[in-house]
Amino acid sequence: MDYVSALVPPVVMAVFFVFLIRVIVKTQGGANKAKEDAAVDAALARAESAKQTSGSDA
């Protein structure tokens, strides 16, 4: 029975990993993709403008 207790944790982790990957793949795109892309673009623009502002002050 030691082999069963040795195999259970890796099997459980593998199953959870597969479900995690499935959730990640299913949530890519869809109805919220445009909102997510806009949020990322806005964050990148803010970071870029902050970087340029701090660079011109020096």
Long-range contacts (C-beta under 8 A, 24 or more apart in sequence): none
